[in-house]
Protein backbone atom coordinates (compact mmCIF):
# COMPACT_ATOMS: atom_id res chain seq x y z
CA UNK A 1 0.00 0.00 0.00
CA UNK A 2 2.84 2.41 0.82
CA UNK A 3 4.31 1.89 -2.63
CA UNK A 4 0.97 2.67 -4.26
CA UNK A 5 0.65 5.92 -2.29
CA UNK A 6 4.12 7.07 -3.35
CA UNK A 7 3.40 6.16 -6.97
CA UNK A 8 0.20 8.17 -6.87
CA UNK A 9 1.90 11.21 -5.33
CA UNK A 10 4.63 11.05 -7.97
CA UNK A 11 2.02 10.80 -10.70
CA UNK A 12 0.03 13.85 -9.63
CA UNK A 13 3.22 15.89 -9.13
CA UNK A 14 4.49 14.66 -12.50
CA UNK A 15 7.90 13.37 -11.42
CA UNK A 16 9.10 9.78 -11.39
CA UNK A 17 12.35 10.31 -9.53
CA UNK A 18 12.68 13.90 -8.28
CA UNK A 19 12.37 15.00 -4.66
CA UNK A 20 8.85 16.14 -3.75
CA UNK A 21 8.78 18.67 -0.87
CA UNK A 22 5.91 19.02 1.56
CA UNK A 23 5.00 22.56 0.54
CA UNK A 24 7.17 24.88 -1.53
CA UNK A 25 6.39 28.43 -2.68
CA UNK A 26 5.44 29.34 -6.25
CA UNK A 27 6.59 32.58 -7.86
CA UNK A 28 4.65 32.88 -11.10
CA UNK A 29 3.66 36.54 -11.10
CA UNK A 30 5.24 39.96 -10.63
CA UNK A 31 7.47 39.06 -7.67
CA UNK A 32 10.74 40.04 -9.37
CA UNK A 33 9.22 43.20 -10.85
CA UNK A 34 7.96 44.41 -7.47
CA UNK A 35 11.19 43.49 -5.69
CA UNK A 36 13.29 45.42 -8.21
CA UNK A 37 10.92 48.37 -7.91
CA UNK A 38 11.27 48.25 -4.14
CA UNK A 39 15.08 48.17 -4.31
CA UNK A 40 15.16 50.99 -6.85
CA UNK A 41 13.00 53.10 -4.54
CA UNK A 42 15.52 52.68 -1.68
CA UNK A 43 12.56 51.99 0.66
CA UNK A 44 13.45 48.49 1.74
CA UNK A 45 12.69 48.76 5.47
CA UNK A 46 9.33 49.18 7.21
CA UNK A 47 8.27 52.31 5.31
CA UNK A 48 7.22 52.05 1.69
CA UNK A 49 4.28 51.74 -0.66
CA UNK A 50 4.17 47.93 -0.64
CA UNK A 51 3.61 47.75 3.13
CA UNK A 52 0.51 49.91 2.84
CA UNK A 53 -0.62 48.14 -0.34
CA UNK A 54 -0.33 44.69 1.25
CA UNK A 55 -2.50 45.79 4.16
CA UNK A 56 -5.07 47.26 1.77
CA UNK A 57 -5.15 44.11 -0.36
CA UNK A 58 -5.59 41.96 2.75
CA UNK A 59 -8.46 44.07 4.05
CA UNK A 60 -10.21 43.77 0.72
CA UNK A 61 -9.63 40.02 0.53
CA UNK A 62 -10.83 39.16 4.04
CA UNK A 63 -13.40 41.91 4.49
CA UNK A 64 -11.77 43.12 7.70
CA UNK A 65 -11.89 46.79 8.67
CA UNK A 66 -8.23 46.85 9.76
CA UNK A 67 -5.19 44.85 8.66
CA UNK A 68 -1.83 45.44 10.35
CA UNK A 69 1.19 43.68 8.89
CA UNK A 70 3.96 42.30 11.12
CA UNK A 71 7.35 40.64 10.79
CA UNK A 72 5.89 37.14 11.20
CA UNK A 73 2.87 35.23 12.45
CA UNK A 74 4.35 34.77 15.92
CA UNK A 75 4.78 38.50 16.46
CA UNK A 76 1.20 39.03 15.26
CA UNK A 77 -0.01 36.47 17.82
CA UNK A 78 2.00 38.15 20.57
CA UNK A 79 0.56 41.55 19.65
CA UNK A 80 -2.99 40.15 19.48
CA UNK A 81 -2.71 38.76 23.01
CA UNK A 82 -1.39 42.06 24.32
CA UNK A 83 -4.20 43.99 22.62
CA UNK A 84 -6.76 41.58 24.07
CA UNK A 85 -5.47 42.44 27.55
CA UNK A 86 -3.70 39.19 28.42
CA UNK A 87 -1.34 39.63 31.38
CA UNK A 88 1.19 37.61 33.35
CA UNK A 89 -0.07 34.62 35.37
CA UNK A 90 -3.40 34.53 33.55
CA UNK A 91 -4.72 31.63 31.45
CA UNK A 92 -5.26 31.40 27.71
CA UNK A 93 -7.34 28.50 26.42
CA UNK A 94 -5.90 26.81 23.36
CA UNK A 95 -5.41 23.34 21.89
CA UNK A 96 -2.48 20.94 22.38
CA UNK A 97 -2.41 20.09 18.65
CA UNK A 98 -0.75 23.17 17.19
CA UNK A 99 2.59 24.61 16.09
CA UNK A 100 4.66 25.88 19.00
CA UNK A 101 4.28 29.54 17.96
CA UNK A 102 0.76 29.51 19.42
CA UNK A 103 2.01 28.67 22.90
CA UNK A 104 5.24 30.65 22.62
CA UNK A 105 3.20 33.81 22.01
CA UNK A 106 1.15 33.08 25.13
CA UNK A 107 4.36 32.59 27.10
CA UNK A 108 5.75 35.94 25.87
CA UNK A 109 2.95 37.68 27.80
CA UNK A 110 3.75 35.73 30.97
CA UNK A 111 0.40 33.90 30.73
CA UNK A 112 -0.05 30.12 30.61
CA UNK A 113 -1.79 27.87 28.06
CA UNK A 114 -4.80 25.86 29.20
CA UNK A 115 -5.26 22.88 26.91
CA UNK A 116 -8.67 21.71 25.64
CA UNK A 117 -9.12 18.80 23.21
CA UNK A 118 -9.69 18.99 19.45
CA UNK A 119 -12.34 17.54 17.12
CA UNK A 120 -11.59 14.89 14.49
CA UNK A 121 -13.69 16.65 11.87
CA UNK A 122 -11.78 19.95 12.12
CA UNK A 123 -8.51 19.07 13.90
CA UNK A 124 -9.23 22.26 15.83
CA UNK A 125 -10.57 23.17 19.27
CA UNK A 126 -13.70 21.27 20.26
CA UNK A 127 -16.62 23.58 21.02
CA UNK A 128 -18.39 20.88 23.04
CA UNK A 129 -15.36 20.15 25.20
CA UNK A 130 -14.70 23.85 25.66
CA UNK A 131 -18.26 24.39 26.88
CA UNK A 132 -18.14 21.38 29.21
CA UNK A 133 -14.83 22.49 30.72
CA UNK A 134 -15.98 26.05 31.32
CA UNK A 135 -19.26 24.91 32.93
CA UNK A 136 -17.45 22.67 35.41
CA UNK A 137 -14.24 24.57 36.08
CA UNK A 138 -14.94 28.31 36.05
CA UNK A 139 -16.83 31.02 37.88
CA UNK A 140 -17.56 34.65 37.06
CA UNK A 141 -16.15 37.36 39.27
CA UNK A 142 -17.56 40.82 39.97
CA UNK A 143 -15.49 42.20 37.10
CA UNK A 144 -17.46 40.04 34.66
CA UNK A 145 -14.48 37.88 33.71
CA UNK A 146 -14.32 34.11 34.06
CA UNK A 147 -11.86 32.56 36.50
CA UNK A 148 -10.49 29.05 36.88
CA UNK A 149 -11.89 27.55 40.09
CA UNK A 150 -8.90 25.64 41.43
CA UNK A 151 -6.21 28.23 40.66
CA UNK A 152 -8.20 31.47 40.84
CA UNK A 153 -6.51 32.66 37.64
CA UNK A 154 -8.44 34.76 35.13
CA UNK A 155 -9.14 33.17 31.75
CA UNK A 156 -7.86 36.05 29.67
CA UNK A 157 -8.46 34.75 26.14
CA UNK A 158 -9.37 31.76 23.98
CA UNK A 159 -7.02 31.00 21.10
CA UNK A 160 -8.32 28.27 18.76
CA UNK A 161 -6.33 27.26 15.67
CA UNK A 162 -7.62 26.68 12.13
CA UNK A 163 -5.40 23.62 11.87
CA UNK A 164 -3.69 22.95 8.51
CA UNK A 165 -6.11 25.47 6.96
CA UNK A 166 -9.33 23.73 8.05
CA UNK A 167 -11.73 26.13 9.81
CA UNK A 168 -12.56 25.08 13.34
CA UNK A 169 -16.05 25.24 14.90
CA UNK A 170 -15.57 28.96 15.16
CA UNK A 171 -19.19 30.15 15.33
CA UNK A 172 -19.96 27.83 18.26
CA UNK A 173 -16.69 28.72 19.96
CA UNK A 174 -17.51 32.41 19.59
CA UNK A 175 -20.93 31.96 21.23
CA UNK A 176 -19.36 30.10 24.15
CA UNK A 177 -16.62 32.71 24.61
CA UNK A 178 -19.19 35.52 24.52
CA UNK A 179 -21.28 33.83 27.21
CA UNK A 180 -18.24 33.57 29.49
CA UNK A 181 -16.88 37.01 28.56
CA UNK A 182 -13.64 35.52 27.21
CA UNK A 183 -11.94 37.45 24.36
CA UNK A 184 -11.61 35.29 21.24
CA UNK A 185 -8.43 35.44 19.15
CA UNK A 186 -8.16 33.25 16.05
CA UNK A 187 -4.86 31.64 15.15
CA UNK A 188 -5.60 31.68 11.43
CA UNK A 189 -1.91 31.46 10.53
CA UNK A 190 -2.44 28.57 8.11
CA UNK A 191 -5.86 29.45 6.75
CA UNK A 192 -5.67 32.32 4.29
CA UNK A 193 -8.49 31.74 1.80
CA UNK A 194 -10.46 29.49 4.17
CA UNK A 195 -14.02 30.41 5.12
CA UNK A 196 -16.71 29.29 7.54
CA UNK A 197 -20.29 29.95 6.37
CA UNK A 198 -18.76 32.19 3.69
CA UNK A 199 -16.96 34.40 6.22
CA UNK A 200 -13.17 34.43 6.09
CA UNK A 201 -11.31 32.92 9.02
CA UNK A 202 -9.97 35.54 11.39
CA UNK A 203 -13.19 37.58 11.16
CA UNK A 204 -15.10 35.87 13.99
CA UNK A 205 -12.93 36.82 16.94
CA UNK A 206 -11.80 40.12 18.35
CA UNK A 207 -8.56 39.61 16.37
CA UNK A 208 -7.39 37.16 13.72
CA UNK A 209 -3.77 36.36 12.93
CA UNK A 210 -2.13 35.06 9.72
CA UNK A 211 1.34 33.90 8.65
CA UNK A 212 3.24 34.28 5.38
CA UNK A 213 6.21 32.07 6.16
CA UNK A 214 7.97 30.42 3.22
CA UNK A 215 5.89 27.25 3.53
CA UNK A 216 2.46 28.94 3.60
CA UNK A 217 -0.10 29.21 0.77
CA UNK A 218 1.38 32.59 -0.11
CA UNK A 219 4.64 33.93 1.28
CA UNK A 220 6.51 37.14 1.91
CA UNK A 221 9.58 35.19 3.03
CA UNK A 222 8.55 35.98 6.58
CA UNK A 223 5.58 38.02 7.63
CA UNK A 224 2.34 38.04 9.55
CA UNK A 225 -0.93 39.94 9.61
CA UNK A 226 -3.35 40.96 12.33
CA UNK A 227 -6.95 41.74 11.33
CA UNK A 228 -9.78 43.25 13.38
CA UNK A 229 -13.00 45.22 13.02
CA UNK A 230 -12.40 47.03 16.31
CA UNK A 231 -11.44 50.68 15.77
CA UNK A 232 -9.42 51.06 18.97
CA UNK A 233 -7.51 47.80 18.49
CA UNK A 234 -6.88 48.41 14.79
CA UNK A 235 -5.30 51.81 15.40
CA UNK A 236 -3.39 50.76 18.50
CA UNK A 237 -2.00 47.66 16.76
CA UNK A 238 -0.32 49.75 14.09
CA UNK A 239 0.99 52.18 16.69
CA UNK A 240 2.46 49.51 18.97
CA UNK A 241 4.08 47.56 16.13
CA UNK A 242 5.99 50.67 15.07
CA UNK A 243 7.69 51.21 18.46
CA UNK A 244 4.74 53.31 19.68
CA UNK A 245 6.34 56.39 18.14
CA UNK A 246 4.22 59.53 18.12
CA UNK A 247 4.34 60.95 14.56
CA UNK A 248 6.56 64.01 14.25
CA UNK A 249 8.95 65.26 11.58
CA UNK A 250 12.02 65.04 13.81
CA UNK A 251 11.24 64.39 17.47
CA UNK A 252 11.41 60.92 19.05
CA UNK A 253 8.50 60.61 21.44
CA UNK A 254 6.87 57.33 22.51
CA UNK A 255 3.80 56.76 24.69
CA UNK A 256 3.72 52.98 25.21
CA UNK A 257 6.12 50.08 25.38
CA UNK A 258 6.42 49.50 21.65
CA UNK A 259 7.55 46.64 19.43
CA UNK A 260 9.68 46.53 16.31
CA UNK A 261 7.17 44.29 14.56
CA UNK A 262 6.54 46.17 11.29
CA UNK A 263 7.15 44.15 8.10
CA UNK A 264 9.88 45.50 5.78
CA UNK A 265 8.76 46.93 2.46
CA UNK A 266 10.88 44.43 0.54
CA UNK A 267 8.95 41.52 2.08
CA UNK A 268 5.66 43.30 1.45
CA UNK A 269 6.57 43.68 -2.22
CA UNK A 270 6.85 39.92 -2.52
CA UNK A 271 3.53 39.48 -0.69
CA UNK A 272 1.70 41.91 -2.98
CA UNK A 273 2.71 39.88 -6.00
CA UNK A 274 1.70 36.66 -4.26
CA UNK A 275 -1.73 38.07 -3.39
CA UNK A 276 -2.43 38.56 -7.08
CA UNK A 277 -2.29 34.78 -7.60
CA UNK A 278 -3.87 33.70 -4.31
CA UNK A 279 -7.19 32.59 -5.78
CA UNK A 280 -5.36 30.61 -8.47
CA UNK A 281 -3.22 28.91 -5.84
CA UNK A 282 -6.22 27.97 -3.70
CA UNK A 283 -8.16 26.58 -6.66
CA UNK A 284 -5.10 24.52 -7.60
CA UNK A 285 -4.80 23.21 -4.03
CA UNK A 286 -8.49 22.33 -3.88
CA UNK A 287 -8.11 20.34 -7.10
CA UNK A 288 -5.19 18.49 -5.51
CA UNK A 289 -7.30 17.80 -2.42
CA UNK A 290 -10.05 16.30 -4.58
CA UNK A 291 -7.53 13.92 -6.17
CA UNK A 292 -6.25 12.85 -2.76
CA UNK A 293 -9.78 12.39 -1.40
CA UNK A 294 -10.72 10.13 -4.30
CA UNK A 295 -7.51 8.08 -4.05
CA UNK A 296 -7.63 7.50 -0.29
CA UNK A 297 -11.32 6.51 -0.39
CA UNK A 298 -10.15 3.10 -1.64
CA UNK A 299 -7.45 2.66 1.03
CA UNK A 300 -7.54 1.75 4.74
CA UNK A 301 -6.55 5.34 5.57
CA UNK A 302 -8.75 8.32 6.38
CA UNK A 303 -8.32 11.47 4.30
CA UNK A 304 -9.04 14.60 6.38
CA UNK A 305 -11.55 16.56 4.32
CA UNK A 306 -12.86 20.09 4.91
CA UNK A 307 -15.33 20.32 7.82
CA UNK A 308 -19.08 20.96 7.45
CA UNK A 309 -20.07 24.57 6.60
CA UNK A 310 -16.46 25.33 5.71
CA UNK A 311 -14.30 25.92 2.66
CA UNK A 312 -10.69 24.99 3.31
CA UNK A 313 -7.58 26.19 1.54
CA UNK A 314 -6.13 22.68 2.14
CA UNK A 315 -2.79 24.20 3.13
CA UNK A 316 -1.43 20.81 4.17
CA UNK A 317 -3.27 17.65 3.18
CA UNK A 318 -3.58 15.07 5.96
CA UNK A 319 -4.27 11.37 6.28
CA UNK A 320 -4.85 9.30 9.40
CA UNK A 321 -3.03 5.97 9.50
CA UNK A 322 -4.37 3.10 11.62
CA UNK A 323 -1.86 3.44 14.48
CA UNK A 324 1.46 5.03 15.43
CA UNK A 325 3.53 2.07 14.28
CA UNK A 326 2.05 2.27 10.79
CA UNK A 327 2.46 6.05 10.82
CA UNK A 328 6.16 5.76 11.64
CA UNK A 329 6.68 3.07 9.02
CA UNK A 330 5.07 5.24 6.36
CA UNK A 331 7.10 8.30 7.38
CA UNK A 332 10.27 6.22 7.07
CA UNK A 333 9.27 4.71 3.73
CA UNK A 334 8.09 7.93 2.06
CA UNK A 335 11.05 10.07 3.15
CA UNK A 336 13.49 7.31 2.14
CA UNK A 337 11.89 7.36 -1.29
CA UNK A 338 12.17 11.08 -1.94
CA UNK A 339 8.64 12.11 -0.94
CA UNK A 340 8.58 14.50 2.00
CA UNK A 341 5.97 13.69 4.65
CA UNK A 342 5.67 14.85 8.22
CA UNK A 343 3.77 13.83 11.37
CA UNK A 344 1.59 16.19 13.36
CA UNK A 345 3.43 18.41 15.80
CA UNK A 346 4.38 16.95 19.17
CA UNK A 347 1.50 17.87 21.47
CA UNK A 348 2.29 21.08 23.35
CA UNK A 349 1.64 19.57 26.78
CA UNK A 350 4.45 17.05 26.14
CA UNK A 351 7.05 19.80 25.76
CA UNK A 352 9.01 20.66 28.92
CA UNK A 353 8.04 24.34 28.80
CA UNK A 354 4.32 23.53 28.98
CA UNK A 355 4.31 20.21 30.83
CA UNK A 356 2.85 21.74 34.00
CA UNK A 357 0.03 23.62 32.31
CA UNK A 358 -3.63 22.87 33.05
CA UNK A 359 -4.93 20.19 30.73
CA UNK A 360 -8.36 18.68 30.14
CA UNK A 361 -9.00 15.19 28.73
CA UNK A 362 -7.27 15.34 25.32
CA UNK A 363 -7.88 11.82 24.03
CA UNK A 364 -8.68 13.01 20.49
CA UNK A 365 -5.49 15.03 20.22
CA UNK A 366 -3.41 12.09 21.49
CA UNK A 367 -4.95 9.75 18.92
CA UNK A 368 -4.51 12.25 16.07
CA UNK A 369 -0.88 12.85 17.01
CA UNK A 370 -0.27 9.10 16.85
CA UNK A 371 -1.87 8.65 13.43
CA UNK A 372 -1.69 11.85 11.36
CA UNK A 373 0.65 12.33 8.40
CA UNK A 374 0.95 15.44 6.22
CA UNK A 375 1.55 14.63 2.56
CA UNK A 376 2.87 16.86 -0.29
CA UNK A 377 0.57 19.86 -0.79
CA UNK A 378 2.39 22.36 -3.01
CA UNK A 379 0.62 24.20 -5.80
CA UNK A 380 1.22 21.95 -8.78
CA UNK A 381 2.84 23.36 -11.91
CA UNK A 382 0.66 22.42 -14.87
C-alpha positions as CSV (number, residue, x, y, z in Angstrom):
1,X,0.0,0.0,0.0
2,X,2.8,2.4,0.8
3,X,4.3,1.9,-2.6
4,X,1.0,2.7,-4.3
5,X,0.7,5.9,-2.3
6,X,4.1,7.1,-3.3
7,X,3.4,6.2,-7.0
8,X,0.2,8.2,-6.9
9,X,1.9,11.2,-5.3
10,X,4.6,11.0,-8.0
11,X,2.0,10.8,-10.7
12,X,0.0,13.9,-9.6
13,X,3.2,15.9,-9.1
14,X,4.5,14.7,-12.5
15,X,7.9,13.4,-11.4
16,X,9.1,9.8,-11.4
17,X,12.4,10.3,-9.5
18,X,12.7,13.9,-8.3
19,X,12.4,15.0,-4.7
20,X,8.8,16.1,-3.8
21,X,8.8,18.7,-0.9
22,X,5.9,19.0,1.6
23,X,5.0,22.6,0.5
24,X,7.2,24.9,-1.5
25,X,6.4,28.4,-2.7
26,X,5.4,29.3,-6.2
27,X,6.6,32.6,-7.9
28,X,4.7,32.9,-11.1
29,X,3.7,36.5,-11.1
30,X,5.2,40.0,-10.6
31,X,7.5,39.1,-7.7
32,X,10.7,40.0,-9.4
33,X,9.2,43.2,-10.9
34,X,8.0,44.4,-7.5
35,X,11.2,43.5,-5.7
36,X,13.3,45.4,-8.2
37,X,10.9,48.4,-7.9
38,X,11.3,48.3,-4.1
39,X,15.1,48.2,-4.3
40,X,15.2,51.0,-6.8
41,X,13.0,53.1,-4.5
42,X,15.5,52.7,-1.7
43,X,12.6,52.0,0.7
44,X,13.5,48.5,1.7
45,X,12.7,48.8,5.5
46,X,9.3,49.2,7.2
47,X,8.3,52.3,5.3
48,X,7.2,52.1,1.7
49,X,4.3,51.7,-0.7
50,X,4.2,47.9,-0.6
51,X,3.6,47.7,3.1
52,X,0.5,49.9,2.8
53,X,-0.6,48.1,-0.3
54,X,-0.3,44.7,1.2
55,X,-2.5,45.8,4.2
56,X,-5.1,47.3,1.8
57,X,-5.2,44.1,-0.4
58,X,-5.6,42.0,2.8
59,X,-8.5,44.1,4.1
60,X,-10.2,43.8,0.7
61,X,-9.6,40.0,0.5
62,X,-10.8,39.2,4.0
63,X,-13.4,41.9,4.5
64,X,-11.8,43.1,7.7
65,X,-11.9,46.8,8.7
66,X,-8.2,46.9,9.8
67,X,-5.2,44.9,8.7
68,X,-1.8,45.4,10.3
69,X,1.2,43.7,8.9
70,X,4.0,42.3,11.1
71,X,7.4,40.6,10.8
72,X,5.9,37.1,11.2
73,X,2.9,35.2,12.5
74,X,4.3,34.8,15.9
75,X,4.8,38.5,16.5
76,X,1.2,39.0,15.3
77,X,0.0,36.5,17.8
78,X,2.0,38.2,20.6
79,X,0.6,41.5,19.6
80,X,-3.0,40.1,19.5
81,X,-2.7,38.8,23.0
82,X,-1.4,42.1,24.3
83,X,-4.2,44.0,22.6
84,X,-6.8,41.6,24.1
85,X,-5.5,42.4,27.5
86,X,-3.7,39.2,28.4
87,X,-1.3,39.6,31.4
88,X,1.2,37.6,33.4
89,X,-0.1,34.6,35.4
90,X,-3.4,34.5,33.5
91,X,-4.7,31.6,31.5
92,X,-5.3,31.4,27.7
93,X,-7.3,28.5,26.4
94,X,-5.9,26.8,23.4
95,X,-5.4,23.3,21.9
96,X,-2.5,20.9,22.4
97,X,-2.4,20.1,18.7
98,X,-0.7,23.2,17.2
99,X,2.6,24.6,16.1
100,X,4.7,25.9,19.0
101,X,4.3,29.5,18.0
102,X,0.8,29.5,19.4
103,X,2.0,28.7,22.9
104,X,5.2,30.6,22.6
105,X,3.2,33.8,22.0
106,X,1.1,33.1,25.1
107,X,4.4,32.6,27.1
108,X,5.7,35.9,25.9
109,X,3.0,37.7,27.8
110,X,3.8,35.7,31.0
111,X,0.4,33.9,30.7
112,X,0.0,30.1,30.6
113,X,-1.8,27.9,28.1
114,X,-4.8,25.9,29.2
115,X,-5.3,22.9,26.9
116,X,-8.7,21.7,25.6
117,X,-9.1,18.8,23.2
118,X,-9.7,19.0,19.4
119,X,-12.3,17.5,17.1
120,X,-11.6,14.9,14.5
121,X,-13.7,16.7,11.9
122,X,-11.8,20.0,12.1
123,X,-8.5,19.1,13.9
124,X,-9.2,22.3,15.8
125,X,-10.6,23.2,19.3
126,X,-13.7,21.3,20.3
127,X,-16.6,23.6,21.0
128,X,-18.4,20.9,23.0
129,X,-15.4,20.1,25.2
130,X,-14.7,23.9,25.7
131,X,-18.3,24.4,26.9
132,X,-18.1,21.4,29.2
133,X,-14.8,22.5,30.7
134,X,-16.0,26.1,31.3
135,X,-19.3,24.9,32.9
136,X,-17.5,22.7,35.4
137,X,-14.2,24.6,36.1
138,X,-14.9,28.3,36.0
139,X,-16.8,31.0,37.9
140,X,-17.6,34.7,37.1
141,X,-16.1,37.4,39.3
142,X,-17.6,40.8,40.0
143,X,-15.5,42.2,37.1
144,X,-17.5,40.0,34.7
145,X,-14.5,37.9,33.7
146,X,-14.3,34.1,34.1
147,X,-11.9,32.6,36.5
148,X,-10.5,29.1,36.9
149,X,-11.9,27.5,40.1
150,X,-8.9,25.6,41.4
151,X,-6.2,28.2,40.7
152,X,-8.2,31.5,40.8
153,X,-6.5,32.7,37.6
154,X,-8.4,34.8,35.1
155,X,-9.1,33.2,31.7
156,X,-7.9,36.0,29.7
157,X,-8.5,34.7,26.1
158,X,-9.4,31.8,24.0
159,X,-7.0,31.0,21.1
160,X,-8.3,28.3,18.8
161,X,-6.3,27.3,15.7
162,X,-7.6,26.7,12.1
163,X,-5.4,23.6,11.9
164,X,-3.7,23.0,8.5
165,X,-6.1,25.5,7.0
166,X,-9.3,23.7,8.0
167,X,-11.7,26.1,9.8
168,X,-12.6,25.1,13.3
169,X,-16.0,25.2,14.9
170,X,-15.6,29.0,15.2
171,X,-19.2,30.1,15.3
172,X,-20.0,27.8,18.3
173,X,-16.7,28.7,20.0
174,X,-17.5,32.4,19.6
175,X,-20.9,32.0,21.2
176,X,-19.4,30.1,24.1
177,X,-16.6,32.7,24.6
178,X,-19.2,35.5,24.5
179,X,-21.3,33.8,27.2
180,X,-18.2,33.6,29.5
181,X,-16.9,37.0,28.6
182,X,-13.6,35.5,27.2
183,X,-11.9,37.5,24.4
184,X,-11.6,35.3,21.2
185,X,-8.4,35.4,19.2
186,X,-8.2,33.3,16.0
187,X,-4.9,31.6,15.2
188,X,-5.6,31.7,11.4
189,X,-1.9,31.5,10.5
190,X,-2.4,28.6,8.1
191,X,-5.9,29.5,6.8
192,X,-5.7,32.3,4.3
193,X,-8.5,31.7,1.8
194,X,-10.5,29.5,4.2
195,X,-14.0,30.4,5.1
196,X,-16.7,29.3,7.5
197,X,-20.3,29.9,6.4
198,X,-18.8,32.2,3.7
199,X,-17.0,34.4,6.2
200,X,-13.2,34.4,6.1
201,X,-11.3,32.9,9.0
202,X,-10.0,35.5,11.4
203,X,-13.2,37.6,11.2
204,X,-15.1,35.9,14.0
205,X,-12.9,36.8,16.9
206,X,-11.8,40.1,18.4
207,X,-8.6,39.6,16.4
208,X,-7.4,37.2,13.7
209,X,-3.8,36.4,12.9
210,X,-2.1,35.1,9.7
211,X,1.3,33.9,8.7
212,X,3.2,34.3,5.4
213,X,6.2,32.1,6.2
214,X,8.0,30.4,3.2
215,X,5.9,27.3,3.5
216,X,2.5,28.9,3.6
217,X,-0.1,29.2,0.8
218,X,1.4,32.6,-0.1
219,X,4.6,33.9,1.3
220,X,6.5,37.1,1.9
221,X,9.6,35.2,3.0
222,X,8.6,36.0,6.6
223,X,5.6,38.0,7.6
224,X,2.3,38.0,9.6
225,X,-0.9,39.9,9.6
226,X,-3.3,41.0,12.3
227,X,-7.0,41.7,11.3
228,X,-9.8,43.2,13.4
229,X,-13.0,45.2,13.0
230,X,-12.4,47.0,16.3
231,X,-11.4,50.7,15.8
232,X,-9.4,51.1,19.0
233,X,-7.5,47.8,18.5
234,X,-6.9,48.4,14.8
235,X,-5.3,51.8,15.4
236,X,-3.4,50.8,18.5
237,X,-2.0,47.7,16.8
238,X,-0.3,49.7,14.1
239,X,1.0,52.2,16.7
240,X,2.5,49.5,19.0
241,X,4.1,47.6,16.1
242,X,6.0,50.7,15.1
243,X,7.7,51.2,18.5
244,X,4.7,53.3,19.7
245,X,6.3,56.4,18.1
246,X,4.2,59.5,18.1
247,X,4.3,60.9,14.6
248,X,6.6,64.0,14.2
249,X,8.9,65.3,11.6
250,X,12.0,65.0,13.8
251,X,11.2,64.4,17.5
252,X,11.4,60.9,19.0
253,X,8.5,60.6,21.4
254,X,6.9,57.3,22.5
255,X,3.8,56.8,24.7
256,X,3.7,53.0,25.2
257,X,6.1,50.1,25.4
258,X,6.4,49.5,21.6
259,X,7.5,46.6,19.4
260,X,9.7,46.5,16.3
261,X,7.2,44.3,14.6
262,X,6.5,46.2,11.3
263,X,7.2,44.1,8.1
264,X,9.9,45.5,5.8
265,X,8.8,46.9,2.5
266,X,10.9,44.4,0.5
267,X,8.9,41.5,2.1
268,X,5.7,43.3,1.4
269,X,6.6,43.7,-2.2
270,X,6.8,39.9,-2.5
271,X,3.5,39.5,-0.7
272,X,1.7,41.9,-3.0
273,X,2.7,39.9,-6.0
274,X,1.7,36.7,-4.3
275,X,-1.7,38.1,-3.4
276,X,-2.4,38.6,-7.1
277,X,-2.3,34.8,-7.6
278,X,-3.9,33.7,-4.3
279,X,-7.2,32.6,-5.8
280,X,-5.4,30.6,-8.5
281,X,-3.2,28.9,-5.8
282,X,-6.2,28.0,-3.7
283,X,-8.2,26.6,-6.7
284,X,-5.1,24.5,-7.6
285,X,-4.8,23.2,-4.0
286,X,-8.5,22.3,-3.9
287,X,-8.1,20.3,-7.1
288,X,-5.2,18.5,-5.5
289,X,-7.3,17.8,-2.4
290,X,-10.1,16.3,-4.6
291,X,-7.5,13.9,-6.2
292,X,-6.2,12.8,-2.8
293,X,-9.8,12.4,-1.4
294,X,-10.7,10.1,-4.3
295,X,-7.5,8.1,-4.0
296,X,-7.6,7.5,-0.3
297,X,-11.3,6.5,-0.4
298,X,-10.1,3.1,-1.6
299,X,-7.4,2.7,1.0
300,X,-7.5,1.8,4.7
301,X,-6.5,5.3,5.6
302,X,-8.8,8.3,6.4
303,X,-8.3,11.5,4.3
304,X,-9.0,14.6,6.4
305,X,-11.6,16.6,4.3
306,X,-12.9,20.1,4.9
307,X,-15.3,20.3,7.8
308,X,-19.1,21.0,7.5
309,X,-20.1,24.6,6.6
310,X,-16.5,25.3,5.7
311,X,-14.3,25.9,2.7
312,X,-10.7,25.0,3.3
313,X,-7.6,26.2,1.5
314,X,-6.1,22.7,2.1
315,X,-2.8,24.2,3.1
316,X,-1.4,20.8,4.2
317,X,-3.3,17.6,3.2
318,X,-3.6,15.1,6.0
319,X,-4.3,11.4,6.3
320,X,-4.8,9.3,9.4
321,X,-3.0,6.0,9.5
322,X,-4.4,3.1,11.6
323,X,-1.9,3.4,14.5
324,X,1.5,5.0,15.4
325,X,3.5,2.1,14.3
326,X,2.1,2.3,10.8
327,X,2.5,6.0,10.8
328,X,6.2,5.8,11.6
329,X,6.7,3.1,9.0
330,X,5.1,5.2,6.4
331,X,7.1,8.3,7.4
332,X,10.3,6.2,7.1
333,X,9.3,4.7,3.7
334,X,8.1,7.9,2.1
335,X,11.0,10.1,3.2
336,X,13.5,7.3,2.1
337,X,11.9,7.4,-1.3
338,X,12.2,11.1,-1.9
339,X,8.6,12.1,-0.9
340,X,8.6,14.5,2.0
341,X,6.0,13.7,4.7
342,X,5.7,14.9,8.2
343,X,3.8,13.8,11.4
344,X,1.6,16.2,13.4
345,X,3.4,18.4,15.8
346,X,4.4,17.0,19.2
347,X,1.5,17.9,21.5
348,X,2.3,21.1,23.3
349,X,1.6,19.6,26.8
350,X,4.5,17.1,26.1
351,X,7.1,19.8,25.8
352,X,9.0,20.7,28.9
353,X,8.0,24.3,28.8
354,X,4.3,23.5,29.0
355,X,4.3,20.2,30.8
356,X,2.9,21.7,34.0
357,X,0.0,23.6,32.3
358,X,-3.6,22.9,33.0
359,X,-4.9,20.2,30.7
360,X,-8.4,18.7,30.1
361,X,-9.0,15.2,28.7
362,X,-7.3,15.3,25.3
363,X,-7.9,11.8,24.0
364,X,-8.7,13.0,20.5
365,X,-5.5,15.0,20.2
366,X,-3.4,12.1,21.5
367,X,-5.0,9.8,18.9
368,X,-4.5,12.3,16.1
369,X,-0.9,12.9,17.0
370,X,-0.3,9.1,16.8
371,X,-1.9,8.7,13.4
372,X,-1.7,11.9,11.4
373,X,0.6,12.3,8.4
374,X,1.0,15.4,6.2
375,X,1.5,14.6,2.6
376,X,2.9,16.9,-0.3
377,X,0.6,19.9,-0.8
378,X,2.4,22.4,-3.0
379,X,0.6,24.2,-5.8
380,X,1.2,21.9,-8.8
381,X,2.8,23.4,-11.9
382,X,0.7,22.4,-14.9
